[in-house]
Amino acid sequence: MQKNIESVLIEQRRFEPDPAFATAARPSATEVVRLRERAAEDPQGYWADLARTHLSWQRPFTVTLDRSQAPNFRWFTDGCLNVSWNCLDVHLEQRGEKTAIIFEGEPGDVRKLTYRELHAEVCRFANALSARGIGSGDRVVIYMPLVPEAVIAMQACARIGAIHSVVFGGFSAVSLKDRIEDAGAVCVVTADGGWRGGNIVELKAATDKALTEGCTSVRDVIVLRRTGAAVPMKTGRDHWWHELVEDMPTDCAPRWVEAEHPLFLLYTSGSTGKPKGIQHASAGYLLGAKLTYLWVFDRQEADVFWCTADVGWITGHSYVAYGPLAAGVTIVMYEGAPMFPDGGRFWRICEQHGVTILYTAPTAIRALMKLGDEIPAGYDLSCLRLLGSVGEPINPEAWMWYHRVIGRGRCPIVDTWWQTETGAMLISPLPGVTATKPGSCTQPLPGIEADIVDDAGQSVTTPEAGGYLVIREPWPSMLRTIWGDNQRYLDTYWAKFQNRYYVAGDSAHRDADGYFWIMGRIDDVLNVAGHRLGTMEIESALVAHPRIAEAAVVGKQHDIKGESVFAFVVCRGARPMGDTGAFEQELRDWVTQQLGAIAKPDDIRFADNLPKTRSGKIMRRLLRAIARGESITQDVSTLENPTIIDQLRG
């Protein structure tokens, strides 16, 4: 049996719940205890109560959970509802004139839509889709910049029962083609282009290229005029958005669908093998997105919520397009690069639009931290009351910077763990209830049965000992299958432990307080001389050095140790040049002091930046290939900074 993943990082800092949140909207500490007890005693009754309370049903359900085809679980199966109705129509009477979306384009253009205006635009586009013969069950691929029309298109699909599949606007034509073909899409919704880093991202051109290479199922391409760039339009297939909606009614009766009706497909990157079309169902997904928004973000009527994720990722689905709108709050959407034209763009947006909750990725936090404290100090961030982290484990020092510099020491941080497959947050602090520790996502939310198990599937009970992160019981927002390949669903998420648990693919450990610490993907765990070490902990140790802003650690084959630690490092300020041997040794000694000699890097490579997608994720598979001297065969079309590859090769 393989040794358990070892945890060598023990974070001692602890922040008690903020008394200012004592009377907030989310459950109190006492209520959380009651919710956990209720979920443990009667899980189906627990979820049924929440579904009846928080969702508006056209036909109430009587069956809460269908296990007959487990692990293909089905929830609220005989109920009917409409997701768009739950996000828009339910608010029209009381919040019709409330701002739903504040949009800022990269060039600086600002647009606002009230809930009534958003509802009208969704209905107009839904009617336009219906007029093109698109209906319930048809797949529509959305390949757009982060503009309000992306959310409008998603909501319009939901309104008529069509299944949307959003493809991130940074993906290449080849990646787009793969997703269109796998989904069997009948329509692509795109734009003439979008703004990114001062340049136009040519989305229509990529769409045309994808469609010339196949995609015979596509009948219609709908093009939003965003940049004004000239683009070719194919007669009969291509249609301008503004022309299609021009004479459409501003009301569209929702198509009531069964709870299990697919709401969307969202494809994983597919950098190794065929992309996986994660399929989510309407009712269970919406319940998870709305409920976690209410609880984790402490919903307040006056909140201005900014989730910086693109809708091409699950974070943008759950906490831009669906969860916050279902909760009736105001959201901010920003189209462009986070540091264009300068490193103050994020903070200027927060100041100008009165952002109260900021939800962003650790990679963005580290990149902004690298620029120094002076830039955010120049902006009025007093409106902020809550900060969130999403996408990957956050290094403790980045957490502390976020808390100290951005939150000014007064904003709780909710460090959230979840995945495309989970649909919504599963592990997170609750502000005002949960004491937090830098780098820990703390504890599962009520109703989520998370555990850490060893190779035999037995619970790991020793504090700090690591293993596989699993979810023992089904939850409503979980994925239903992989589109067109249920066997892959079973093999990927359930086969490891004979269909007993959902296997997240992450390694984790629990501390003595029962707090969860995510150590990275199982694939990223290093086996150094028989010790299985989480890459995140070594990266966190490096980032804790006062001269280091970012680090990414991968494994490299080693004749004696099996694997050695290879670290890519970005410094605060200029990259060191010339003979860096002394500084490299300083960093090795630093890691040894922090974690022990077993974790010190054999190789250290300095770079101006790390290879990141436009969503801010570090492409660690690419770094592994560079460290091992392998050729790069994966799709790098989503890289924000493709020129960094040559520098990283050394």
NUNUTOR-685802 format. One record per residue (C-alpha): residue in one letter; y, z, x. Coordinates in steps of 0.2 Angstrom, whole numbers, padded with zeros to 4 digits, always signed. Layout:
N
AYZX ...
***
This chain:
650
M+0000+0000+0000 Q+0017-0004+0006 K+0029+0010+0010 N+0042+0015-0002 I+0059+0008+0001 E+0068+0021+0011 S+0085+0029+0007 V+0095+0034+0021 L+0112+0035+0014 I+0116+0052+0005 E+0134+0052-0003 Q+0141+0069-0004 R+0157+0066-0013 R+0158+0069-0032 F+0171+0067-0045 E+0171+0078-0061 P+0175+0070-0078 D+0193+0068-0081 P+0199+0080-0095 A+0212+0067-0101 F+0197+0058-0109 A+0191+0073-0118 T+0197+0067-0135 A+0193+0049-0132 A+0184+0036-0143 R+0168+0036-0134 P+0154+0049-0137 S+0158+0067-0131 A+0147+0076-0119 T+0139+0085-0134 E+0137+0069-0144 V+0129+0060-0128 V+0116+0074-0128 R+0112+0072-0146 L+0111+0053-0144 R+0098+0055-0130 E+0088+0067-0140 R+0088+0055-0155 A+0083+0040-0145 A+0069+0050-0137 E+0062+0056-0153 D+0064+0041-0164 P+0069+0025-0153 Q+0068+0013-0168 G+0078+0024-0179 Y+0091+0026-0166 W+0093+0008-0163 A+0093+0004-0182 D+0107+0017-0185 L+0118+0009-0172 A+0114-0009-0178 R+0119-0004-0196 T+0134+0005-0190 H+0142-0008-0178 L+0136-0025-0185 S+0141-0033-0201 W+0126-0040-0210 Q+0125-0054-0223 R+0107-0049-0226 P+0102-0031-0221 F+0086-0029-0210 T+0071-0019-0214 V+0061-0022-0198 T+0069-0014-0183 L+0057-0019-0169 D+0042-0031-0169 R+0030-0028-0155 S+0016-0040-0162 Q+0019-0052-0147 A+0024-0040-0134 P+0032-0041-0121 N+0041-0055-0132 F+0050-0041-0142 R+0059-0046-0158 W+0073-0035-0166 F+0080-0033-0183 T+0069-0049-0188 D+0072-0050-0207 G+0091-0047-0206 C+0104-0061-0206 L+0122-0061-0199 N+0134-0072-0189 V+0141-0068-0172 S+0157-0077-0174 W+0160-0068-0191 N+0157-0051-0182 C+0170-0055-0168 L+0184-0063-0178 D+0183-0062-0197 V+0179-0044-0198 H+0196-0041-0190 L+0207-0053-0200 E+0213-0040-0213 Q+0218-0026-0202 R+0221-0035-0185 G+0225-0053-0190 E+0242-0052-0181 K+0235-0042-0166 T+0234-0052-0149 A+0216-0057-0146 I+0219-0067-0129 I+0232-0066-0116 F+0229-0082-0105 E+0237-0085-0088 G+0234-0101-0079 E+0234-0103-0061 P+0251-0113-0061 G+0259-0098-0071 D+0258-0104-0088 V+0255-0090-0101 R+0248-0092-0119 K+0244-0079-0132 L+0233-0080-0147 T+0232-0068-0161 Y+0215-0064-0170 R+0221-0075-0184 E+0226-0089-0173 L+0210-0088-0163 H+0200-0088-0179 A+0209-0104-0185 E+0205-0113-0168 V+0187-0108-0168 C+0185-0114-0186 R+0194-0131-0181 F+0182-0134-0167 A+0167-0128-0177 N+0172-0141-0190 A+0174-0154-0176 L+0157-0151-0169 S+0149-0152-0187 A+0158-0168-0190 R+0149-0175-0174 G+0132-0170-0182 I+0130-0155-0172 G+0121-0141-0181 S+0110-0126-0181 G+0098-0125-0166 D+0107-0139-0157 R+0111-0136-0139 V+0129-0138-0132 V+0133-0137-0114 I+0150-0130-0110 Y+0157-0134-0093 M+0175-0129-0092 P+0189-0119-0083 L+0192-0101-0088 V+0204-0106-0102 P+0204-0100-0120 E+0196-0116-0126 A+0180-0110-0117 V+0179-0095-0128 I+0184-0105-0143 A+0169-0117-0140 M+0157-0103-0138 Q+0163-0094-0154 A+0163-0111-0163 C+0145-0114-0158 A+0140-0097-0164 R+0149-0100-0180 I+0138-0115-0185 G+0122-0109-0177 A+0122-0121-0162 I+0115-0114-0146 H+0128-0114-0131 S+0124-0115-0113 V+0139-0112-0102 V+0138-0119-0085 F+0150-0112-0072 G+0164-0124-0068 G+0160-0122-0049 F+0143-0129-0051 S+0140-0147-0044 A+0135-0162-0054 V+0117-0160-0049 S+0116-0142-0055 L+0125-0147-0071 K+0112-0161-0074 D+0098-0149-0071 R+0104-0138-0085 I+0108-0151-0097 E+0091-0159-0096 D+0082-0142-0097 A+0091-0137-0112 G+0090-0154-0120 A+0109-0153-0124 V+0116-0165-0137 C+0134-0162-0132 V+0144-0157-0117 V+0161-0149-0119 T+0172-0151-0103 A+0190-0153-0097 D+0199-0166-0087 G+0199-0153-0074 G+0204-0135-0070 W+0216-0126-0057 R+0208-0117-0042 G+0217-0112-0026 G+0231-0125-0030 N+0219-0139-0032 I+0211-0148-0047 V+0193-0145-0050 E+0187-0162-0056 L+0175-0157-0071 K+0175-0173-0080 A+0171-0183-0065 A+0156-0171-0061 T+0151-0173-0080 D+0151-0191-0078 K+0141-0191-0062 A+0128-0179-0071 L+0126-0191-0086 T+0124-0207-0076 E+0109-0199-0067 G+0100-0195-0083 C+0103-0183-0098 T+0098-0195-0111 S+0099-0182-0124 V+0118-0181-0124 R+0127-0190-0138 D+0145-0183-0136 V+0156-0177-0122 I+0172-0168-0128 V+0186-0167-0116 L+0200-0154-0115 R+0216-0160-0108 R+0221-0146-0096 T+0228-0153-0080 G+0234-0170-0086 A+0224-0179-0073 A+0219-0197-0077 V+0200-0197-0081 P+0189-0212-0088 M+0183-0210-0106 K+0168-0219-0111 T+0170-0227-0128 G+0159-0220-0142 R+0153-0205-0131 D+0169-0197-0125 H+0182-0189-0136 W+0198-0179-0133 W+0197-0161-0139 H+0215-0162-0147 E+0211-0178-0156 L+0195-0171-0164 V+0202-0155-0170 E+0219-0163-0176 D+0215-0165-0194 M+0201-0152-0196 P+0203-0137-0208 T+0207-0120-0201 D+0193-0112-0211 C+0174-0114-0208 A+0161-0105-0217 P+0149-0096-0205 R+0131-0101-0204 W+0121-0086-0207 V+0107-0085-0195 E+0092-0074-0193 A+0094-0060-0181 E+0082-0068-0168 H+0091-0085-0169 P+0095-0090-0151 L+0114-0087-0148 F+0114-0094-0130 L+0105-0100-0115 L+0112-0095-0098 Y+0104-0102-0082 T+0101-0093-0066 S+0108-0102-0050 G+0091-0110-0047 S+0094-0110-0028 T+0076-0108-0026 G+0065-0118-0038 K+0070-0124-0056 P+0084-0115-0065 K+0079-0101-0077 G+0086-0103-0095 I+0088-0085-0100 Q+0087-0085-0119 H+0097-0072-0129 A+0096-0068-0148 S+0110-0066-0159 A+0110-0048-0167 G+0102-0038-0152 Y+0113-0046-0139 L+0129-0043-0149 L+0124-0025-0153 G+0122-0022-0134 A+0138-0031-0129 K+0149-0022-0143 L+0141-0005-0141 T+0143-0004-0122 Y+0161-0010-0123 L+0165+0004-0135 W+0156+0018-0125 V+0159+0013-0107 F+0176+0006-0109 D+0182+0020-0121 R+0189+0008-0133 Q+0207+0011-0138 E+0217+0001-0151 A+0231-0002-0138 D+0220-0007-0124 V+0223-0023-0114 F+0206-0027-0106 W+0204-0038-0091 C+0187-0043-0086 T+0190-0055-0071 A+0173-0064-0073 D+0171-0082-0078 V+0162-0086-0094 G+0150-0096-0084 W+0142-0079-0079 I+0134-0066-0091 T+0148-0054-0087 G+0160-0066-0095 H+0149-0069-0110 S+0147-0050-0113 Y+0164-0043-0108 V+0176-0058-0111 A+0169-0069-0125 Y+0159-0057-0136 G+0159-0038-0133 P+0178-0035-0133 L+0182-0047-0147 A+0168-0038-0158 A+0177-0022-0153 G+0194-0029-0159 V+0204-0027-0142 T+0216-0038-0132 I+0208-0047-0118 V+0216-0056-0103 M+0210-0072-0096 Y+0215-0079-0079 E+0211-0097-0074 G+0212-0097-0055 A+0209-0090-0038 P+0211-0071-0036 M+0223-0073-0021 F+0233-0088-0026 P+0247-0090-0021 D+0246-0073-0012 G+0236-0057-0012 G+0247-0049-0025 R+0241-0061-0040 F+0229-0048-0047 W+0241-0034-0047 R+0255-0045-0053 I+0244-0049-0068 C+0240-0031-0071 E+0259-0027-0071 Q+0266-0041-0081 H+0253-0040-0095 G+0251-0021-0096 V+0232-0021-0091 T+0225-0004-0096 I+0206-0008-0090 L+0201-0018-0075 Y+0183-0024-0073 T+0180-0033-0058 A+0167-0036-0044 P+0165-0026-0027 T+0167-0043-0018 A+0184-0045-0025 I+0188-0027-0022 R+0183-0028-0004 A+0193-0044-0001 L+0208-0037-0008 M+0206-0021+0002 K+0205-0031+0017 L+0224-0036+0014 G+0229-0018+0016 D+0237-0005+0004 E+0254-0011+0005 I+0252-0026-0007 P+0245-0016-0022 A+0258-0002-0018 G+0272-0015-0022 Y+0266-0016-0040 D+0268-0005-0055 L+0250-0001-0060 S+0254+0014-0071 C+0247+0006-0086 L+0229+0006-0079 R+0219+0020-0086 L+0201+0015-0082 L+0193+0004-0068 G+0176-0004-0068 S+0164-0012-0056 V+0151-0025-0059 G+0140-0038-0051 E+0132-0029-0036 P+0131-0011-0029 I+0149-0006-0023 N+0150+0002-0006 P+0156+0020-0006 E+0172+0016+0004 A+0177+0001-0007 W+0174+0013-0022 M+0186+0026-0014 W+0199+0012-0010 Y+0198+0006-0028 H+0200+0024-0034 R+0214+0029-0022 V+0225+0014-0020 I+0222+0005-0037 G+0219+0019-0049 R+0231+0030-0039 G+0218+0044-0040 R+0219+0046-0059 C+0208+0032-0066 P+0189+0035-0069 I+0178+0022-0062 V+0163+0015-0071 D+0151+0007-0059 T+0140-0003-0070 W+0122-0009-0067 W+0115-0023-0078 Q+0109-0041-0077 T+0110-0058-0085 E+0093-0054-0092 T+0098-0037-0099 G+0113-0044-0109 A+0123-0028-0108 M+0125-0013-0097 L+0110-0002-0095 I+0116+0011-0082 S+0134+0017-0081 P+0145+0032-0081 L+0153+0037-0097 P+0172+0041-0094 G+0176+0059-0098 V+0157+0064-0099 T+0149+0059-0082 A+0153+0065-0065 T+0154+0051-0053 K+0148+0048-0035 P+0155+0033-0025 G+0142+0020-0024 S+0131+0027-0039 C+0130+0019-0056 T+0124+0036-0061 Q+0113+0037-0077 P+0105+0026-0090 L+0115+0025-0106 P+0107+0033-0121 G+0092+0024-0127 I+0088+0015-0111 E+0072+0022-0103 A+0075+0017-0084 D+0064+0023-0071 I+0059+0020-0052 V+0041+0017-0048 D+0030+0014-0033 D+0019-0001-0030 A+0006+0007-0041 G+0018+0008-0056 Q+0019+0027-0054 S+0036+0036-0056 V+0044+0041-0040 T+0049+0059-0042 T+0054+0064-0024 P+0073+0063-0023 E+0080+0049-0011 A+0063+0040-0011 G+0065+0023-0017 G+0055+0010-0027 Y+0056-0003-0040 L+0069-0001-0054 V+0060-0004-0071 I+0064-0001-0089 R+0050+0007-0099 E+0054+0003-0117 P+0062-0013-0125 W+0081-0013-0130 P+0090-0024-0142 S+0100-0035-0130 M+0086-0039-0118 L+0081-0058-0115 R+0069-0065-0127 T+0061-0078-0115 I+0064-0091-0103 W+0069-0107-0112 G+0054-0118-0113 D+0043-0108-0101 N+0037-0092-0109 Q+0024-0090-0095 R+0037-0089-0082 Y+0046-0076-0092 L+0030-0066-0092 D+0026-0069-0073 T+0044-0065-0068 Y+0048-0049-0077 W+0032-0042-0083 A+0016-0046-0073 K+0020-0035-0058 F+0014-0020-0069 Q+0003-0028-0081 N+0016-0030-0095 R+0020-0011-0095 Y+0038-0012-0089 Y+0052-0024-0088 V+0054-0026-0069 A+0072-0029-0064 G+0069-0035-0046 D+0080-0022-0039 S+0076-0008-0027 A+0083+0009-0031 H+0082+0028-0028 R+0087+0043-0038 D+0096+0058-0030 A+0093+0077-0034 D+0105+0075-0049 G+0095+0061-0056 Y+0108+0048-0052 F+0103+0030-0049 W+0108+0021-0033 I+0104+0002-0032 M+0099-0003-0015 G+0099-0022-0017 R+0087-0035-0023 I+0068-0032-0019 D+0069-0048-0009 D+0083-0042+0001 V+0074-0026+0007 L+0071-0026+0026 N+0055-0021+0034 V+0060-0014+0051 A+0045-0007+0061 G+0036-0002+0045 H+0052+0006+0037 R+0058-0003+0021 L+0077-0002+0021 G+0090-0007+0008 T+0103-0019+0014 M+0116-0011+0003 E+0115+0005+0013 I+0118-0003+0030 E+0132-0014+0023 S+0140+0002+0016 A+0139+0011+0033 L+0147-0004+0041 V+0161-0005+0028 A+0164+0014+0031 H+0170+0010+0049 P+0189+0009+0048 R+0190-0008+0056 I+0178-0016+0044 A+0182-0024+0027 E+0166-0032+0022 A+0148-0034+0029 A+0132-0043+0023 V+0116-0038+0031 V+0100-0049+0031 G+0083-0048+0040 K+0078-0059+0055 Q+0060-0061+0061 H+0057-0049+0076 D+0041-0050+0087 I+0039-0031+0088 K+0048-0024+0073 G+0043-0037+0061 E+0061-0039+0055 S+0077-0034+0063 V+0094-0031+0056 F+0107-0045+0057 A+0124-0041+0051 F+0138-0053+0047 V+0155-0043+0048 V+0173-0047+0042 C+0186-0036+0050 R+0202-0029+0043 G+0215-0040+0051 A+0211-0054+0064 R+0193-0058+0069 P+0189-0052+0086 M+0188-0066+0099 G+0181-0067+0117 D+0169-0054+0123 T+0165-0043+0108 G+0151-0034+0116 A+0160-0017+0117 F+0165-0018+0099 E+0147-0023+0094 Q+0140-0008+0103 E+0153+0003+0094 L+0147-0003+0077 R+0129+0000+0082 D+0133+0017+0087 W+0142+0020+0071 V+0128+0014+0060 T+0116+0025+0070 Q+0127+0040+0067 Q+0128+0036+0048 L+0110+0031+0045 G+0099+0033+0060 A+0094+0022+0074 I+0081+0013+0063 A+0095+0005+0053 K+0107-0001+0068 P+0109-0020+0068 D+0102-0030+0083 D+0113-0045+0079 I+0131-0044+0074 R+0141-0059+0070 F+0160-0059+0066 A+0168-0071+0054 D+0184-0073+0045 N+0175-0072+0028 L+0158-0072+0020 P+0151-0086+0010 K+0155-0082-0008 T+0153-0091-0025 R+0169-0093-0035 S+0163-0078-0045 G+0164-0068-0029 K+0145-0066-0026 I+0140-0066-0007 M+0126-0080-0005 R+0114-0069+0005 R+0100-0083+0004 L+0112-0094+0014 L+0115-0080+0027 R+0097-0077+0029 A+0094-0096+0033 I+0108-0095+0046 A+0102-0079+0054 R+0084-0086+0055 G+0091-0103+0062 E+0084-0112+0047 S+0091-0128+0039 I+0102-0125+0023 T+0093-0134+0009 Q+0100-0124-0006 D+0114-0129-0017 V+0131-0123-0010 S+0142-0132-0022 T+0148-0116-0029 L+0155-0109-0013 E+0173-0104-0013 N+0175-0107+0005 P+0162-0120+0011 T+0170-0122+0028 I+0165-0105+0033 I+0147-0111+0036 D+0151-0119+0053 Q+0159-0103+0059 L+0145-0092+0053 R+0132-0102+0063 G+0141-0096+0079 
***
